Amino acid sequence: MIALLLALGSSLAYGCADFLGGLGARKAHVLRTVMIAAPASLVVELLLWPFVGASFSADTLAWGAASGVASAAAFALLYRTLAIGPMNVLSPVTALVSAMLPVGVGLLQGEHLGAAGLIGLPLALAAVVLVSAGHGAGSARPSRTALLLALGAGAAIALQLVCLHQAPSDSGVAPLIVGRAVSSAVTLAAAGLLYRRLGPEKPAYAMSAAAGVLDSVANLLFLLAARSGDLAVVAVITALYPAGTVLLARGVLAERIHRGQLVGLGTAAVAVSLLALA
C-alpha cells in the first residue's frame, strides 16, 4: 500500500510538472526552459540529502549518470512535445510508452502479481490509453512530428526510471543527485552550443523552476515507491500522470475532455484499487 501511495504521489507531481514545463516551452525555446528546470530540480535534491541520506558507490554513480542522460533527453523531448500540443493527447502517448519498458524489466526480473494484480495491471495500461482518447469530432489531432517526439519522450522517461530502479537500494538520494547533475551539465552544454538558435525570448523563470521542483519530487517518490514495491506496478501507476496534465489543460487552457478520457479516469480508479489489493 505504501508503494502504491508513493506512486500515486509521483504520478500527480509528474502531471503538474509536465503541464508547467509544456507551458514554459511555449513562451521560449525548450532548452531555455530546461536550463532552468534541471538545475532547480538539482537544488531540491541537494536540500533533501541531509534528510534522506546518500551513498555514492560506483554502481550508484553509473546508474545515476545514465538516468541523468536519459533525463536530459526526456526533459527536452517532453516539453517540446507538450509545447506543440495538444497536451491532452500527447501526454498520454508518452505515458503509455514510458510504462511498457519498466513493466517488461520488472517481469523479467522475476516480479510476480496476484490475481488482483493480474487484472489491475492491464486495466491500468488500458486507462492510460483511454485517457488519451482525444480523437473524436472537434478535437485537435497531433502532427506526425509531435507524435514522434512523444514516442521519443516516453522512451527516455522509461530509461530514466529503469536506471533509477537499478541503482543500489541503500544509496538514498544519491542516484537523483548524480542524475540531475549530469542532466544539468548536458542541458547547459547543449544550450551553449546552440546559443544562437535559442531566440531572444525570455524564459518563464518561475514556471520553469516550478516544473523542475515538481519533477524532482516526482522522481524521489518514484524511487521510494520502486524500492518498496514491484517496478511493474509502480511504473504503471506512475504512468497515470496524464490525468493531472489533462485536468490542468482543461481547467487552464480549456482543452476538451472527451468521454473516452472520462472513462479512462474511472478505469484508472478501479485499476488502482485492484493493485492496492494485490
C-alpha positions in Angstrom: 0.0 0.0 0.0 2.9 2.4 0.8 4.4 1.8 -2.6 1.0 2.5 -4.3 0.5 5.8 -2.4 4.1 6.9 -3.3 3.5 6.0 -6.9 0.2 8.0 -6.9 2.0 11.0 -5.5 4.7 10.6 -8.1 2.1 10.5 -10.8 0.4 13.7 -9.6 3.7 15.5 -9.3 4.8 14.4 -12.8 1.5 15.5 -14.3 1.8 19.0 -12.8 5.4 19.3 -13.8 4.7 18.4 -17.4 1.9 20.9 -17.6 4.1 23.7 -16.3 7.1 22.7 -18.4 4.9 22.5 -21.5 3.6 26.0 -20.9 7.1 27.3 -20.3 8.3 25.8 -23.6 5.5 27.7 -25.4 7.0 31.0 -24.2 10.6 30.4 -25.1 12.9 27.7 -26.8 12.6 24.4 -25.0 16.3 24.5 -24.0 15.8 27.8 -22.2 13.0 26.1 -20.2 15.2 23.0 -19.4 18.1 25.2 -18.5 16.1 26.5 -15.5 14.1 23.3 -14.7 17.0 20.9 -14.5 19.2 23.0 -12.1 16.1 23.8 -10.0 15.5 20.1 -9.7 19.1 19.5 -8.6 18.8 22.1 -5.9 15.8 20.3 -4.4 17.6 17.0 -4.3 20.7 18.6 -2.6 18.4 20.0 0.0 16.9 16.6 0.6 20.4 15.0 1.1 20.6 15.6 4.9 17.2 14.2 5.4 17.2 11.1 3.1 20.9 10.4 3.1 23.1 9.4 0.1 25.7 6.8 -0.6 27.9 7.3 -3.7 29.1 3.9 -4.7 30.4 3.0 -8.2 27.1 1.4 -9.2 25.2 4.4 -7.9 27.4 6.8 -9.9 27.0 4.7 -13.1 23.2 4.2 -12.9 22.7 7.8 -11.7 24.7 9.2 -14.6 22.8 7.0 -17.1 19.5 8.3 -15.6 20.8 11.8 -16.0 21.5 11.4 -19.7 18.0 9.9 -20.2 16.5 12.7 -18.1 18.1 15.4 -20.2 16.6 13.9 -23.3 13.2 13.4 -21.5 13.1 17.0 -20.4 13.8 18.4 -23.8 11.6 16.0 -25.8 8.6 16.1 -23.4 8.5 19.8 -23.0 8.8 20.3 -26.8 6.1 17.7 -27.3 3.7 19.4 -24.9 4.5 22.9 -26.3 3.4 21.7 -29.8 0.3 20.0 -28.3 -2.4 19.1 -27.9 -1.4 18.2 -24.4 -4.5 16.0 -23.7 -3.4 13.6 -26.5 0.4 13.7 -26.5 0.9 13.4 -22.7 -0.8 10.0 -22.5 1.1 8.8 -25.5 4.4 9.4 -23.7 2.9 7.8 -20.6 2.0 4.6 -22.3 5.5 4.2 -23.8 7.1 5.1 -20.5 5.1 2.4 -18.7 5.8 -0.5 -21.0 9.6 -0.8 -20.7 9.7 -0.7 -16.8 6.9 -3.3 -16.7 8.9 -5.6 -19.0 12.0 -5.1 -16.9 10.2 -5.8 -13.7 8.6 -9.0 -15.0 11.9 -10.2 -16.5 13.5 -9.7 -13.1 11.0 -12.2 -11.6 8.3 -10.0 -10.1 5.0 -11.8 -9.7 1.5 -10.5 -9.3 -1.5 -12.0 -7.5 -5.0 -12.4 -9.2 -6.0 -8.8 -8.4 -2.7 -7.5 -9.8 -3.1 -9.6 -13.0 -6.4 -7.8 -13.6 -5.4 -4.4 -12.3 -2.2 -4.1 -14.3 -3.7 -4.4 -17.8 -6.6 -2.3 -16.6 -4.1 0.5 -15.6 -2.5 0.2 -19.1 -5.9 0.5 -20.7 -6.6 3.5 -18.5 -3.5 5.2 -19.9 -4.8 4.6 -23.4 -8.3 5.7 -22.7 -7.1 8.9 -21.1 -5.5 9.7 -24.5 -8.9 9.3 -26.3 -9.0 12.8 -27.7 -9.6 11.9 -31.3 -13.3 12.5 -31.5 -15.0 15.1 -33.7 -13.8 18.6 -33.0 -10.7 17.5 -31.2 -7.2 18.6 -32.3 -5.1 15.9 -33.9 -1.3 15.9 -33.2 1.1 16.2 -36.1 3.4 13.4 -37.1 6.4 15.3 -35.7 4.6 15.7 -32.4 3.8 12.0 -32.2 7.4 11.1 -32.9 8.6 13.5 -30.2 6.1 12.0 -27.8 7.3 8.4 -28.5 10.9 9.5 -28.0 10.0 11.3 -24.8 8.2 8.2 -23.5 11.3 6.0 -24.2 13.6 8.5 -22.5 11.4 8.6 -19.4 11.3 4.8 -19.3 15.1 4.6 -19.4 15.4 7.2 -16.7 13.0 5.2 -14.4 14.7 1.9 -15.1 18.1 3.3 -14.4 16.9 4.8 -11.1 15.4 1.5 -10.1 18.7 -0.3 -10.9 20.7 1.9 -8.5 21.5 0.2 -5.1 18.6 0.4 -2.7 20.7 1.7 0.1 22.0 4.7 -2.0 19.5 7.1 -0.6 19.0 10.2 -2.8 22.4 9.8 -4.5 21.2 8.5 -7.8 18.9 11.5 -8.1 21.7 14.0 -7.3 24.1 12.4 -9.8 21.4 12.2 -12.4 20.3 15.8 -12.1 23.9 17.0 -12.0 24.6 15.1 -15.3 21.3 16.3 -16.9 22.0 19.9 -15.9 25.5 19.7 -17.4 24.2 18.1 -20.6 21.5 20.7 -20.9 23.7 23.7 -20.3 26.3 22.3 -22.7 23.7 21.9 -25.4 22.4 25.4 -24.8 25.9 26.8 -25.1 26.4 25.0 -28.5 23.0 26.2 -29.8 23.0 29.6 -28.2 22.5 31.5 -31.4 19.4 29.3 -32.3 17.6 29.8 -29.0 16.0 33.0 -30.0 15.6 36.3 -28.0 12.6 35.2 -25.9 13.0 35.3 -22.1 12.1 32.0 -20.5 9.2 31.8 -18.0 11.5 31.6 -15.0 9.0 30.8 -12.2 7.1 28.3 -14.3 10.2 26.5 -15.5 11.7 26.4 -12.0 8.4 25.1 -10.6 8.4 22.3 -13.2 11.9 21.3 -12.2 11.0 21.3 -8.5 7.9 19.1 -9.1 9.8 16.8 -11.3 12.4 16.3 -8.6 9.7 15.5 -6.1 8.1 13.0 -8.6 11.5 11.3 -9.1 12.0 10.9 -5.3 8.6 9.5 -4.8 9.0 7.1 -7.7 12.4 5.9 -6.3 10.9 5.3 -2.9 7.9 3.5 -4.4 10.1 1.3 -6.6 12.3 0.3 -3.6 9.3 -0.7 -1.5 7.2 -2.4 -4.2 7.2 -4.0 -7.6 8.6 -2.0 -10.5 5.9 -3.3 -12.9 3.1 -2.0 -10.7 4.8 1.3 -9.6 5.7 2.2 -13.2 2.1 1.7 -14.4 0.7 3.8 -11.5 3.2 6.5 -12.1 2.4 6.4 -15.8 -1.1 7.7 -15.0 0.3 11.2 -14.7 -1.5 12.4 -17.8 -4.7 12.5 -15.7 -3.2 15.5 -13.9 -1.9 17.1 -17.1 -5.3 16.6 -18.9 -7.3 18.1 -16.0 -5.0 21.1 -15.8 -5.1 21.6 -19.5 -8.9 21.5 -19.3 -9.1 24.0 -16.4 -6.4 26.4 -17.6 -6.3 26.0 -21.4 -9.9 25.0 -21.9 -8.8 21.9 -23.8 -11.7 19.5 -24.2 -12.1 16.3 -22.1 -13.9 13.6 -24.1 -15.9 10.6 -23.0 -13.1 8.2 -23.6 -10.9 10.2 -21.3 -13.5 10.3 -18.5 -13.9 6.5 -18.9 -10.1 6.3 -18.6 -10.1 8.2 -15.4 -12.7 5.9 -14.0 -10.8 2.8 -15.2 -7.7 4.2 -13.5 -9.5 4.4 -10.2 -10.6 0.7 -10.5 -7.1 -0.4 -11.5 -5.5 1.4 -8.6 -8.0 -0.3 -6.2 -7.1 -3.7 -7.6 -3.4 -3.1 -7.5 -3.8 -2.0 -3.9 -5.4 -5.4 -3.1 -2.5 -7.1 -4.9 
